[in-house]
Amino acid sequence: MDNERKPPTMMTVREIARTGVLTEHALRLMLKAGKLPAIYIGKKALINYDKLCAELQNLESDVSKPEIPTWY
């Protein structure tokens, strides 16, 4: 059995924004609010891209479709 863990994909705000997941502005606001899985090296923040994607997937699954009212 191979129990090796792959290292997390750490990316800067700009690199993640280039993927199209979120805008750079939204990422910076979330980072400032402490809502991103990130570590700092000096002033540069490195965000765990894999965890961010997983959290965004969880948000999508929590959103339910609105009920369409029947008017008849």
Distance bins in CASP14 RR format, pairs under 12 A and 6 or more apart:
PFRMAT RR
TARGET T0000
AUTHOR 0000-0000-0000
RMODE 2
METHOD distances of the structure
MODEL  1
5 50 0 0 0 0 0 1 0 0 0 0 0
6 50 0 0 0 0 1 0 0 0 0 0 0
7 46 0 0 0 0 0 1 0 0 0 0 0
7 48 0 0 0 0 0 1 0 0 0 0 0
7 49 0 0 0 0 0 1 0 0 0 0 0
7 50 0 0 0 0 1 0 0 0 0 0 0
8 37 0 0 0 0 1 0 0 0 0 0 0
8 38 0 0 0 0 0 1 0 0 0 0 0
8 39 0 0 0 0 1 0 0 0 0 0 0
8 46 0 0 0 0 1 0 0 0 0 0 0
8 47 0 0 0 0 1 0 0 0 0 0 0
8 48 1 0 1 0 0 0 0 0 0 0 0
8 49 1 0 0 1 0 0 0 0 0 0 0
8 50 1 0 1 0 0 0 0 0 0 0 0
8 51 1 0 0 1 0 0 0 0 0 0 0
8 52 0 0 0 0 0 1 0 0 0 0 0
8 53 0 0 0 0 0 1 0 0 0 0 0
8 54 0 0 0 0 0 1 0 0 0 0 0
9 15 0 0 0 0 1 0 0 0 0 0 0
9 16 0 0 0 0 1 0 0 0 0 0 0
9 19 0 0 0 0 0 1 0 0 0 0 0
9 37 0 0 0 0 0 1 0 0 0 0 0
9 46 0 0 0 0 1 0 0 0 0 0 0
9 47 0 0 0 0 1 0 0 0 0 0 0
9 48 1 0 0 1 0 0 0 0 0 0 0
9 49 1 0 1 0 0 0 0 0 0 0 0
9 50 1 0 1 0 0 0 0 0 0 0 0
9 51 0 0 0 0 1 0 0 0 0 0 0
9 52 0 0 0 0 1 0 0 0 0 0 0
9 53 0 0 0 0 1 0 0 0 0 0 0
9 54 0 0 0 0 0 1 0 0 0 0 0
10 16 0 0 0 0 0 1 0 0 0 0 0
10 36 0 0 0 0 0 1 0 0 0 0 0
10 37 0 0 0 0 1 0 0 0 0 0 0
10 38 0 0 0 0 1 0 0 0 0 0 0
10 39 1 0 0 1 0 0 0 0 0 0 0
10 40 0 0 0 0 0 1 0 0 0 0 0
10 41 0 0 0 0 1 0 0 0 0 0 0
10 44 0 0 0 0 0 1 0 0 0 0 0
10 45 0 0 0 0 1 0 0 0 0 0 0
10 46 1 0 1 0 0 0 0 0 0 0 0
10 47 1 0 0 1 0 0 0 0 0 0 0
10 48 1 0 0 1 0 0 0 0 0 0 0
10 49 1 0 0 1 0 0 0 0 0 0 0
10 50 0 0 0 0 1 0 0 0 0 0 0
10 51 0 0 0 0 0 1 0 0 0 0 0
10 52 0 0 0 0 0 1 0 0 0 0 0
11 17 0 0 0 0 1 0 0 0 0 0 0
11 18 0 0 0 0 1 0 0 0 0 0 0
11 19 0 0 0 0 1 0 0 0 0 0 0
11 20 0 0 0 0 0 1 0 0 0 0 0
11 21 0 0 0 0 1 0 0 0 0 0 0
11 22 0 0 0 0 0 1 0 0 0 0 0
11 27 0 0 0 0 0 1 0 0 0 0 0
11 36 0 0 0 0 0 1 0 0 0 0 0
11 37 0 0 0 0 0 1 0 0 0 0 0
11 38 0 0 0 0 1 0 0 0 0 0 0
11 39 0 0 0 0 0 1 0 0 0 0 0
11 44 0 0 0 0 0 1 0 0 0 0 0
11 45 0 0 0 0 1 0 0 0 0 0 0
11 46 1 0 0 1 0 0 0 0 0 0 0
11 47 1 0 1 0 0 0 0 0 0 0 0
11 48 0 0 0 0 1 0 0 0 0 0 0
11 49 1 0 1 0 0 0 0 0 0 0 0
11 50 0 0 0 0 1 0 0 0 0 0 0
11 51 0 0 0 0 0 1 0 0 0 0 0
11 52 0 0 0 0 1 0 0 0 0 0 0
11 53 0 0 0 0 0 1 0 0 0 0 0
12 18 0 0 0 0 1 0 0 0 0 0 0
12 19 0 0 0 0 0 1 0 0 0 0 0
12 24 0 0 0 0 1 0 0 0 0 0 0
12 27 0 0 0 0 1 0 0 0 0 0 0
12 28 0 0 0 0 0 1 0 0 0 0 0
12 31 0 0 0 0 0 1 0 0 0 0 0
12 36 0 0 0 0 0 1 0 0 0 0 0
12 38 0 0 0 0 1 0 0 0 0 0 0
12 39 0 0 0 0 0 1 0 0 0 0 0
12 40 0 0 0 0 0 1 0 0 0 0 0
12 41 0 0 0 0 0 1 0 0 0 0 0
12 43 0 0 0 0 0 1 0 0 0 0 0
12 44 1 0 0 1 0 0 0 0 0 0 0
12 45 1 0 0 1 0 0 0 0 0 0 0
12 46 1 0 0 1 0 0 0 0 0 0 0
12 47 1 0 0 1 0 0 0 0 0 0 0
12 48 0 0 0 0 0 1 0 0 0 0 0
12 49 0 0 0 0 0 1 0 0 0 0 0
13 19 0 0 0 0 0 1 0 0 0 0 0
13 21 0 0 0 0 0 1 0 0 0 0 0
13 22 0 0 0 0 1 0 0 0 0 0 0
13 23 0 0 0 0 1 0 0 0 0 0 0
13 24 1 0 1 0 0 0 0 0 0 0 0
13 25 0 0 0 0 1 0 0 0 0 0 0
13 26 0 0 0 0 1 0 0 0 0 0 0
13 27 1 0 1 0 0 0 0 0 0 0 0
13 28 1 0 1 0 0 0 0 0 0 0 0
13 29 0 0 0 0 0 1 0 0 0 0 0
13 30 0 0 0 0 1 0 0 0 0 0 0
13 31 1 0 0 1 0 0 0 0 0 0 0
13 32 0 0 0 0 0 1 0 0 0 0 0
13 36 0 0 0 0 1 0 0 0 0 0 0
13 38 0 0 0 0 1 0 0 0 0 0 0
13 40 0 0 0 0 0 1 0 0 0 0 0
13 43 0 0 0 0 0 1 0 0 0 0 0
13 44 0 0 0 0 1 0 0 0 0 0 0
13 45 1 0 0 1 0 0 0 0 0 0 0
13 46 0 0 0 0 1 0 0 0 0 0 0
13 47 1 0 0 1 0 0 0 0 0 0 0
13 49 0 0 0 0 0 1 0 0 0 0 0
13 52 0 0 0 0 0 1 0 0 0 0 0
14 20 0 0 0 0 0 1 0 0 0 0 0
14 22 0 0 0 0 0 1 0 0 0 0 0
14 23 0 0 0 0 0 1 0 0 0 0 0
14 24 1 0 0 1 0 0 0 0 0 0 0
14 25 0 0 0 0 0 1 0 0 0 0 0
14 27 0 0 0 0 1 0 0 0 0 0 0
14 28 0 0 0 0 1 0 0 0 0 0 0
14 31 0 0 0 0 0 1 0 0 0 0 0
14 44 0 0 0 0 0 1 0 0 0 0 0
14 45 0 0 0 0 0 1 0 0 0 0 0
14 46 0 0 0 0 0 1 0 0 0 0 0
14 47 0 0 0 0 0 1 0 0 0 0 0
15 21 0 0 0 0 0 1 0 0 0 0 0
15 22 0 0 0 0 0 1 0 0 0 0 0
15 24 0 0 0 0 1 0 0 0 0 0 0
15 27 0 0 0 0 0 1 0 0 0 0 0
15 44 0 0 0 0 0 1 0 0 0 0 0
15 45 0 0 0 0 0 1 0 0 0 0 0
15 46 0 0 0 0 1 0 0 0 0 0 0
15 47 0 0 0 0 1 0 0 0 0 0 0
15 49 0 0 0 0 1 0 0 0 0 0 0
15 52 0 0 0 0 0 1 0 0 0 0 0
16 22 1 0 0 1 0 0 0 0 0 0 0
16 23 0 0 0 0 1 0 0 0 0 0 0
16 24 0 0 0 0 1 0 0 0 0 0 0
16 26 0 0 0 0 0 1 0 0 0 0 0
16 27 1 0 1 0 0 0 0 0 0 0 0
16 28 0 0 0 0 0 1 0 0 0 0 0
16 30 0 0 0 0 0 1 0 0 0 0 0
16 31 0 0 0 0 0 1 0 0 0 0 0
16 36 0 0 0 0 1 0 0 0 0 0 0
16 37 0 0 0 0 0 1 0 0 0 0 0
16 38 0 0 0 0 0 1 0 0 0 0 0
16 45 0 0 0 0 0 1 0 0 0 0 0
16 46 0 0 0 0 0 1 0 0 0 0 0
16 47 1 0 0 1 0 0 0 0 0 0 0
16 48 0 0 0 0 0 1 0 0 0 0 0
16 49 1 0 0 1 0 0 0 0 0 0 0
16 50 0 0 0 0 0 1 0 0 0 0 0
16 51 0 0 0 0 0 1 0 0 0 0 0
16 52 1 0 0 1 0 0 0 0 0 0 0
16 53 0 0 0 0 1 0 0 0 0 0 0
16 56 0 0 0 0 0 1 0 0 0 0 0
17 23 1 0 0 1 0 0 0 0 0 0 0
17 24 1 1 0 0 0 0 0 0 0 0 0
17 25 0 0 0 0 1 0 0 0 0 0 0
17 26 0 0 0 0 1 0 0 0 0 0 0
17 27 1 0 1 0 0 0 0 0 0 0 0
17 28 0 0 0 0 1 0 0 0 0 0 0
17 30 0 0 0 0 0 1 0 0 0 0 0
17 31 0 0 0 0 0 1 0 0 0 0 0
17 47 0 0 0 0 0 1 0 0 0 0 0
17 49 0 0 0 0 0 1 0 0 0 0 0
17 52 0 0 0 0 0 1 0 0 0 0 0
18 24 0 0 0 0 1 0 0 0 0 0 0
18 27 0 0 0 0 0 1 0 0 0 0 0
18 49 0 0 0 0 0 1 0 0 0 0 0
19 27 0 0 0 0 0 1 0 0 0 0 0
19 47 0 0 0 0 0 1 0 0 0 0 0
19 49 1 0 0 1 0 0 0 0 0 0 0
19 52 0 0 0 0 0 1 0 0 0 0 0
19 53 0 0 0 0 1 0 0 0 0 0 0
19 56 0 0 0 0 0 1 0 0 0 0 0
20 26 0 0 0 0 0 1 0 0 0 0 0
20 27 0 0 0 0 0 1 0 0 0 0 0
20 49 0 0 0 0 0 1 0 0 0 0 0
20 52 0 0 0 0 0 1 0 0 0 0 0
20 53 0 0 0 0 0 1 0 0 0 0 0
20 56 0 0 0 0 0 1 0 0 0 0 0
21 27 0 0 0 0 1 0 0 0 0 0 0
21 30 0 0 0 0 0 1 0 0 0 0 0
21 36 0 0 0 0 0 1 0 0 0 0 0
21 47 0 0 0 0 0 1 0 0 0 0 0
21 49 0 0 0 0 1 0 0 0 0 0 0
21 50 0 0 0 0 0 1 0 0 0 0 0
21 52 1 0 0 1 0 0 0 0 0 0 0
21 53 1 0 0 1 0 0 0 0 0 0 0
21 54 0 0 0 0 0 1 0 0 0 0 0
21 55 0 0 0 0 0 1 0 0 0 0 0
21 56 1 0 0 1 0 0 0 0 0 0 0
21 57 0 0 0 0 0 1 0 0 0 0 0
21 59 0 0 0 0 0 1 0 0 0 0 0
21 60 0 0 0 0 0 1 0 0 0 0 0
22 28 0 0 0 0 1 0 0 0 0 0 0
22 29 0 0 0 0 1 0 0 0 0 0 0
22 30 1 0 0 1 0 0 0 0 0 0 0
22 31 0 0 0 0 0 1 0 0 0 0 0
22 35 0 0 0 0 0 1 0 0 0 0 0
22 36 0 0 0 0 1 0 0 0 0 0 0
22 47 0 0 0 0 0 1 0 0 0 0 0
22 49 0 0 0 0 0 1 0 0 0 0 0
22 52 0 0 0 0 1 0 0 0 0 0 0
22 53 0 0 0 0 0 1 0 0 0 0 0
22 55 0 0 0 0 0 1 0 0 0 0 0
22 56 1 0 0 1 0 0 0 0 0 0 0
22 59 0 0 0 0 0 1 0 0 0 0 0
23 29 0 0 0 0 1 0 0 0 0 0 0
23 30 0 0 0 0 0 1 0 0 0 0 0
24 30 0 0 0 0 0 1 0 0 0 0 0
24 31 0 0 0 0 0 1 0 0 0 0 0
24 47 0 0 0 0 0 1 0 0 0 0 0
25 31 0 0 0 0 0 1 0 0 0 0 0
25 32 0 0 0 0 0 1 0 0 0 0 0
26 32 0 0 0 0 0 1 0 0 0 0 0
26 33 0 0 0 0 0 1 0 0 0 0 0
26 35 0 0 0 0 0 1 0 0 0 0 0
26 36 0 0 0 0 0 1 0 0 0 0 0
26 52 0 0 0 0 0 1 0 0 0 0 0
26 56 0 0 0 0 0 1 0 0 0 0 0
27 33 0 0 0 0 0 1 0 0 0 0 0
27 34 0 0 0 0 0 1 0 0 0 0 0
27 35 0 0 0 0 1 0 0 0 0 0 0
27 36 1 0 0 1 0 0 0 0 0 0 0
27 37 0 0 0 0 0 1 0 0 0 0 0
27 38 0 0 0 0 1 0 0 0 0 0 0
27 45 0 0 0 0 1 0 0 0 0 0 0
27 47 1 0 0 1 0 0 0 0 0 0 0
27 49 0 0 0 0 0 1 0 0 0 0 0
27 52 0 0 0 0 1 0 0 0 0 0 0
27 56 0 0 0 0 0 1 0 0 0 0 0
28 34 0 0 0 0 0 1 0 0 0 0 0
28 35 0 0 0 0 0 1 0 0 0 0 0
28 36 0 0 0 0 1 0 0 0 0 0 0
28 38 0 0 0 0 0 1 0 0 0 0 0
28 45 0 0 0 0 1 0 0 0 0 0 0
28 47 0 0 0 0 0 1 0 0 0 0 0
29 35 0 0 0 0 1 0 0 0 0 0 0
29 36 0 0 0 0 1 0 0 0 0 0 0
30 36 1 0 1 0 0 0 0 0 0 0 0
30 37 0 0 0 0 0 1 0 0 0 0 0
30 38 0 0 0 0 1 0 0 0 0 0 0
30 45 0 0 0 0 0 1 0 0 0 0 0
30 47 0 0 0 0 1 0 0 0 0 0 0
30 52 0 0 0 0 1 0 0 0 0 0 0
30 55 0 0 0 0 0 1 0 0 0 0 0
30 56 0 0 0 0 0 1 0 0 0 0 0
30 59 0 0 0 0 0 1 0 0 0 0 0
31 37 0 0 0 0 0 1 0 0 0 0 0
31 38 1 0 0 1 0 0 0 0 0 0 0
31 39 0 0 0 0 0 1 0 0 0 0 0
31 40 0 0 0 0 1 0 0 0 0 0 0
31 43 0 0 0 0 0 1 0 0 0 0 0
31 44 0 0 0 0 0 1 0 0 0 0 0
31 45 1 0 1 0 0 0 0 0 0 0 0
31 46 0 0 0 0 0 1 0 0 0 0 0
31 47 1 0 0 1 0 0 0 0 0 0 0
31 52 0 0 0 0 0 1 0 0 0 0 0
32 38 0 0 0 0 0 1 0 0 0 0 0
32 45 0 0 0 0 1 0 0 0 0 0 0
34 40 0 0 0 0 0 1 0 0 0 0 0
34 45 0 0 0 0 1 0 0 0 0 0 0
34 47 0 0 0 0 0 1 0 0 0 0 0
35 47 0 0 0 0 0 1 0 0 0 0 0
35 51 0 0 0 0 0 1 0 0 0 0 0
35 52 0 0 0 0 1 0 0 0 0 0 0
35 55 0 0 0 0 1 0 0 0 0 0 0
35 56 0 0 0 0 0 1 0 0 0 0 0
35 59 0 0 0 0 0 1 0 0 0 0 0
36 45 1 0 0 1 0 0 0 0 0 0 0
36 46 0 0 0 0 0 1 0 0 0 0 0
36 47 1 0 1 0 0 0 0 0 0 0 0
36 48 0 0 0 0 1 0 0 0 0 0 0
36 49 0 0 0 0 0 1 0 0 0 0 0
36 51 0 0 0 0 1 0 0 0 0 0 0
36 52 1 0 0 1 0 0 0 0 0 0 0
36 53 0 0 0 0 0 1 0 0 0 0 0
36 55 0 0 0 0 1 0 0 0 0 0 0
36 56 0 0 0 0 0 1 0 0 0 0 0
37 45 0 0 0 0 0 1 0 0 0 0 0
37 46 0 0 0 0 1 0 0 0 0 0 0
37 47 1 0 0 1 0 0 0 0 0 0 0
37 48 1 0 1 0 0 0 0 0 0 0 0
37 49 0 0 0 0 1 0 0 0 0 0 0
37 50 0 0 0 0 1 0 0 0 0 0 0
37 51 1 0 1 0 0 0 0 0 0 0 0
37 52 1 0 0 1 0 0 0 0 0 0 0
37 53 0 0 0 0 0 1 0 0 0 0 0
37 54 0 0 0 0 1 0 0 0 0 0 0
37 55 1 0 0 1 0 0 0 0 0 0 0
37 56 0 0 0 0 0 1 0 0 0 0 0
38 44 0 0 0 0 1 0 0 0 0 0 0
38 45 1 0 1 0 0 0 0 0 0 0 0
38 46 1 0 0 1 0 0 0 0 0 0 0
38 47 1 0 1 0 0 0 0 0 0 0 0
38 48 1 0 0 1 0 0 0 0 0 0 0
38 49 0 0 0 0 0 1 0 0 0 0 0
38 51 0 0 0 0 1 0 0 0 0 0 0
38 52 0 0 0 0 1 0 0 0 0 0 0
39 45 1 0 0 1 0 0 0 0 0 0 0
39 46 1 0 1 0 0 0 0 0 0 0 0
39 47 0 0 0 0 1 0 0 0 0 0 0
39 48 0 0 0 0 1 0 0 0 0 0 0
39 51 0 0 0 0 0 1 0 0 0 0 0
40 46 1 0 0 1 0 0 0 0 0 0 0
40 47 0 0 0 0 0 1 0 0 0 0 0
41 47 0 0 0 0 0 1 0 0 0 0 0
45 52 0 0 0 0 0 1 0 0 0 0 0
46 52 0 0 0 0 0 1 0 0 0 0 0
47 53 0 0 0 0 0 1 0 0 0 0 0
47 55 0 0 0 0 0 1 0 0 0 0 0
48 54 0 0 0 0 1 0 0 0 0 0 0
48 55 0 0 0 0 1 0 0 0 0 0 0
49 55 0 0 0 0 0 1 0 0 0 0 0
49 56 0 0 0 0 0 1 0 0 0 0 0
50 56 0 0 0 0 0 1 0 0 0 0 0
50 57 0 0 0 0 0 1 0 0 0 0 0
51 57 0 0 0 0 0 1 0 0 0 0 0
51 58 0 0 0 0 0 1 0 0 0 0 0
52 58 0 0 0 0 0 1 0 0 0 0 0
52 59 0 0 0 0 0 1 0 0 0 0 0
53 59 0 0 0 0 0 1 0 0 0 0 0
53 60 0 0 0 0 0 1 0 0 0 0 0
54 60 0 0 0 0 0 1 0 0 0 0 0
54 61 0 0 0 0 0 1 0 0 0 0 0
55 61 0 0 0 0 0 1 0 0 0 0 0
55 62 0 0 0 0 0 1 0 0 0 0 0
56 62 0 0 0 0 0 1 0 0 0 0 0
56 63 0 0 0 0 0 1 0 0 0 0 0
57 63 0 0 0 0 0 1 0 0 0 0 0
END
